[in-house]
């Protein structure tokens, strides 16, 4: 859902192969946009955008 300038995503744990019987989770991710060759991470350097830039990543932790 979108709330103001924020995007909220709900992804089922099964879609990420995460155990259902625990709430403890650590997930690292990047946001890619406008990639012309999906599945090719090097394509982002030529076309498209990535956030955060370079080798940085977003981290989500649930304890």
Secondary structure, DSSP 8 states (H G I E B T S, - for coil): -EETTEE-----GGGGT--SS---EEEEE-EEES-SSTT-GGGGGTSSEEES-TT--EEEEE-
